[in-house]
Amino acid sequence: MPRLTAPRHTVSAALEWESAIDDSVISLGWGAQRLAAAGVSGFGAIFDEDGRKAASLSSHGLGATSLAWSGDGRMLATCGQDGRIEVVDSGGRPAWERETGGRWASHVAWSPVAPLLAVAADRMVSVFRSDGALRRQEAGHPSTVSAVAWHPRRKSVAAAAYGGVRLWEIDRPAPRVFDWTGSVLALAWSPDGRYLATGDQDATVHFWIVSTGRDLQMSGYEVKVRELAWDSSSRFLATGGGAELVIWDCSGKGPQGTRPLMLEGHEDLVSAVAWQPGSELLASGGRDGAVLFWRPRVSVKPVARWASRGEVTGLTWTADGFRIAIGDGEGRLATLRVAT
């Protein structure tokens, strides 16, 4: 049975419910009072906030790759290895589906400022309106697009591939190009839109200062970096890339030339990171099955710990920050109520 321990005067947390899907959790997200989880085999489910299954998801028989809720939490998009995208409502009822034109759709993301959905498939990025109409499609990327991420304040979407990042303004014909000779695996915008951070195949992290296009590189990681999370103030970026959690301070002139904060606690590689919304509390998950809670500005030691049996493959907070959902490599799900 999973267990939670917490030092005194730190963080209180309580298990609310546990459930499971049929395969390893590959993508996880909260909508409007509902949690969606997708498995690598293509099957998943939508759960009410009390843990009851509201609907099954089974739209990608070859395997699911990504899911994302719209900003209002009423529409859920999924994509998969069949090259298709499907959108359902919060009760799992089909809204629309489309072929992307690619053999493999790797990532979906809704814009936070407009009813637009971006999908990465092979070397293309397609943008759909919420009714399923194609708004724009760009196929000129140099290699397979590995991730897409919307600017937090504008209708522009970043697409990662080998060779760097392309930033597409929806109403402009040509992208801004952030060149870098290497393969980008993950993208994360700072909430203020100042920085675009990437996790890279060669065990580095890049920061692009968007206003100038200047590129800052951070190296020294153990393995390739897929785990990136900004705090809500845009000051701190948490990254994986090893068994230690790495925190970069991006205040002032930025992180270049500074030493990051290194947090030790996991017994295996960090596999997921997520800041509590509006808070300085950070959650990290590892291949060791542990979820650790941290207050990096107060202590380098974890302030609470959740122990499970499988590799943590997903962490996601509710928008109000009161709950965190955990998915693991054996298909198990748990939600905790967290108070600070």
C-alpha positions in Angstrom: 0.0 0.0 0.0 1.5 3.4 -0.9 2.3 5.6 2.1 2.9 9.3 2.8 5.2 10.7 5.4 5.8 14.3 6.2 8.1 16.0 8.7 6.5 18.3 11.3 5.7 21.9 10.5 6.0 21.3 6.7 3.4 19.9 4.3 0.2 17.9 5.1 -1.2 15.6 2.4 -3.8 12.9 2.4 -4.7 10.2 -0.1 -8.1 10.9 -1.7 -8.5 7.9 -4.0 -6.6 5.3 -6.1 -7.5 3.7 -9.4 -5.8 2.2 -12.5 -5.9 2.0 -16.2 -4.9 -1.0 -18.4 -1.3 0.0 -19.1 1.6 2.3 -18.2 0.4 5.9 -17.8 2.0 8.0 -20.6 0.0 11.3 -20.3 -2.1 12.8 -17.5 -4.0 16.0 -17.0 -6.8 17.7 -15.0 -9.8 19.3 -16.7 -12.8 20.9 -15.1 -13.0 18.7 -11.9 -12.0 15.6 -13.9 -8.8 13.8 -14.4 -7.8 12.1 -17.7 -5.1 9.4 -18.1 -3.8 7.8 -21.3 -1.9 4.5 -21.5 0.9 3.6 -23.9 -1.4 0.9 -25.4 -3.9 3.6 -26.4 -6.5 3.0 -23.7 -7.3 5.3 -20.8 -10.1 6.8 -18.8 -11.6 10.0 -17.5 -12.3 10.1 -13.7 -14.5 12.3 -11.6 -12.7 14.2 -8.8 -13.9 11.5 -6.3 -12.2 8.8 -8.4 -15.2 7.3 -10.1 -14.6 6.4 -13.8 -16.7 8.8 -15.9 -15.7 7.4 -19.3 -13.2 5.1 -21.1 -10.8 6.2 -23.7 -9.8 3.8 -26.5 -9.4 5.9 -29.6 -5.7 5.0 -30.5 -5.4 1.3 -31.0 -1.7 1.5 -32.0 -0.8 3.4 -28.8 -1.5 6.9 -27.3 1.2 9.5 -27.0 -0.3 12.6 -25.5 -3.5 14.2 -24.1 -4.4 17.8 -23.2 -7.5 19.6 -21.8 -8.7 22.9 -23.3 -8.3 25.9 -21.1 -11.9 25.7 -19.9 -11.5 22.0 -19.1 -14.4 21.0 -21.2 -12.7 19.4 -24.2 -10.0 16.7 -24.1 -7.7 16.1 -27.1 -5.7 12.9 -27.5 -3.3 11.7 -30.2 -1.3 8.6 -31.0 0.8 6.3 -33.1 -2.0 6.0 -35.6 -1.5 9.6 -36.7 -4.9 10.6 -35.6 -6.3 13.2 -33.2 -9.6 12.8 -31.3 -11.4 15.4 -29.3 -14.1 14.4 -26.7 -16.1 16.4 -24.1 -15.5 16.1 -20.4 -17.9 13.1 -20.3 -15.9 11.2 -23.0 -18.5 11.8 -25.8 -16.9 12.3 -29.2 -16.8 15.9 -30.5 -14.6 15.4 -33.6 -11.6 13.6 -35.0 -9.1 14.2 -37.7 -6.2 12.5 -39.6 -3.1 14.7 -39.2 -1.5 13.4 -42.4 1.4 12.0 -40.4 2.2 8.4 -39.5 2.8 9.3 -35.9 1.2 12.1 -33.9 3.5 12.8 -30.9 2.0 15.8 -29.0 -1.1 17.9 -28.5 -1.4 21.3 -26.8 -4.2 23.8 -26.4 -3.5 27.5 -26.5 -4.2 29.3 -23.1 -5.4 32.4 -24.9 -7.5 31.1 -27.8 -9.6 28.1 -28.7 -6.8 26.6 -30.8 -5.2 23.1 -30.7 -1.7 22.3 -31.9 -0.7 18.8 -33.0 2.8 17.6 -33.8 2.9 14.7 -36.4 6.1 13.7 -38.2 7.6 16.9 -39.5 4.3 18.8 -39.4 2.5 21.1 -36.9 -1.2 21.4 -37.5 -3.4 23.9 -35.7 -7.2 23.3 -35.4 -10.0 25.4 -34.2 -12.1 24.0 -31.4 -14.8 23.0 -33.9 -12.2 20.8 -35.8 -11.6 23.2 -38.7 -7.9 23.3 -39.8 -6.6 26.8 -39.0 -3.0 26.3 -40.2 -0.5 23.6 -41.1 3.2 23.9 -41.4 5.3 21.0 -42.8 8.7 22.7 -43.2 10.4 21.3 -40.1 13.9 19.7 -40.6 13.0 16.5 -38.7 10.3 14.9 -36.7 8.6 17.5 -34.4 9.1 16.2 -30.8 7.1 18.7 -28.9 4.8 21.8 -29.2 4.1 24.5 -26.6 2.0 27.6 -26.9 3.2 31.0 -25.8 1.4 31.8 -22.5 0.1 35.2 -23.7 0.1 35.2 -27.5 -1.3 33.1 -30.4 2.1 31.6 -31.2 3.3 28.0 -30.9 6.8 26.7 -30.6 7.8 23.5 -32.3 10.9 21.5 -31.3 12.9 19.3 -33.7 16.5 18.5 -34.5 18.2 21.8 -35.2 16.4 23.9 -32.6 12.9 25.5 -32.3 10.6 27.3 -34.7 8.2 29.8 -33.3 5.0 30.2 -35.5 2.8 33.3 -35.1 -0.6 32.1 -36.2 -1.2 35.1 -38.5 2.3 35.4 -39.9 3.7 33.3 -42.8 7.2 32.7 -41.6 8.5 31.5 -38.2 11.2 32.8 -36.0 14.0 30.2 -35.8 16.0 29.5 -32.8 18.9 27.5 -34.2 20.9 25.0 -32.3 22.7 21.9 -33.7 21.2 19.1 -31.7 17.9 17.4 -30.9 15.3 19.1 -28.7 13.1 16.7 -26.7 11.0 19.0 -24.5 9.7 22.6 -24.4 8.6 24.8 -21.5 7.6 28.5 -21.6 8.2 30.6 -18.5 4.7 32.0 -17.5 5.8 35.5 -18.3 6.8 34.5 -21.8 10.4 35.8 -21.3 12.1 32.4 -21.6 11.6 29.4 -23.7 13.5 26.4 -22.2 14.3 23.2 -23.9 15.5 19.8 -22.6 17.9 18.2 -25.0 19.1 14.8 -26.3 22.8 15.6 -25.5 22.1 16.1 -21.7 21.8 19.9 -21.8 19.2 22.5 -21.1 18.8 25.6 -23.3 17.2 29.0 -22.4 16.2 31.2 -25.2 15.6 34.9 -24.3 12.6 35.3 -26.6 12.9 39.1 -27.0 16.5 38.9 -28.3 16.9 35.2 -29.5 19.9 34.9 -27.3 20.7 31.3 -26.4 22.0 30.1 -23.0 23.2 26.5 -22.5 23.4 24.6 -19.3 25.3 21.3 -19.3 26.5 18.7 -16.9 23.4 16.5 -16.7 23.7 12.7 -16.4 21.2 11.8 -19.1 19.0 13.5 -21.8 16.6 16.0 -20.3 12.8 15.5 -20.7 11.6 17.0 -17.4 11.0 20.7 -17.3 8.8 22.8 -15.0 8.6 26.6 -14.3 7.2 28.0 -11.1 4.4 30.5 -11.4 6.7 33.5 -10.8 8.9 32.6 -13.8 11.9 32.7 -11.5 12.7 29.0 -11.1 13.0 26.2 -13.6 13.1 22.7 -12.3 14.7 20.0 -14.4 15.4 16.3 -14.4 18.3 14.8 -16.3 19.6 12.7 -13.4 18.9 11.4 -10.0 19.2 14.9 -8.5 16.6 17.6 -9.1 18.2 20.7 -10.6 16.8 24.2 -9.9 17.9 27.2 -12.0 17.3 30.7 -10.7 16.4 32.9 -13.7 16.0 36.2 -11.9 18.2 39.2 -12.7 20.5 38.6 -15.6 19.4 34.9 -15.9 21.0 31.6 -15.0 24.1 31.6 -17.2 27.3 31.5 -15.1 25.5 30.6 -12.0 25.3 27.3 -10.1 22.0 25.6 -9.8 20.5 24.2 -6.6 20.8 20.5 -6.5 18.3 18.5 -4.5 19.1 15.0 -3.5 16.5 12.5 -2.4 15.6 10.1 -5.3 17.4 6.8 -5.5 17.0 6.6 -9.3 16.5 9.1 -12.2 14.0 11.9 -11.8 11.1 11.2 -14.2 8.5 14.0 -13.6 8.5 17.5 -12.1 5.6 19.9 -11.3 5.3 23.1 -9.2 2.2 23.7 -7.2 0.3 26.6 -8.9 0.9 29.9 -7.1 3.2 28.3 -4.6 6.9 27.6 -3.9 6.1 23.9 -3.4 7.6 21.5 -5.9 6.8 17.9 -6.6 9.2 15.5 -8.3 8.7 11.8 -9.3 11.3 9.2 -9.9 12.0 5.9 -11.4 12.3 4.7 -7.8 8.6 5.1 -7.4 8.9 8.0 -5.0 7.1 11.4 -5.2 9.0 14.0 -3.2 7.7 17.4 -2.1 10.2 20.2 -1.8 10.4 23.8 -0.6 13.7 24.7 -2.4 13.9 28.2 -1.0 13.6 26.9 2.6 15.4 23.5 2.6 17.4 21.2 0.3 15.6 18.2 2.0 12.2 16.9 0.9 9.3 18.0 3.2 7.1 15.1 2.3 7.3 11.8 0.5 4.8 9.5 -1.3 6.1 5.9 -1.8 4.6 3.7 -4.5 5.7 0.6 -6.4 6.1 1.7 -10.0 8.1 4.4 -11.9 6.4 7.7 -11.7 5.4 8.6 -15.2 3.1 11.6 -14.6 2.4 14.4 -12.1 -0.3 17.0 -12.5 -1.8 19.6 -10.1 -5.3 20.9 -10.2 -5.5 24.6 -11.2 -6.2 25.6 -7.6 -3.2 23.6 -6.3 -5.2 21.6 -3.7 -4.7 18.2 -5.4 -2.0 16.4 -7.2 -2.5 13.4 -9.4 0.2 10.7 -9.8 0.5 8.1 -12.6 3.0 5.3 -12.7 4.5 2.8 -15.1 2.1 0.0 -14.0 -1.1 2.0 -14.8 -1.8 3.0 -11.2 -3.3 6.4 -10.4 -3.5 8.3 -7.1 -4.7 11.7 -6.0 -3.5 13.5 -2.9 -4.9 16.6 -1.2 -2.0 18.8 -0.3 -2.0 21.7 2.2 0.9 24.0 3.0 
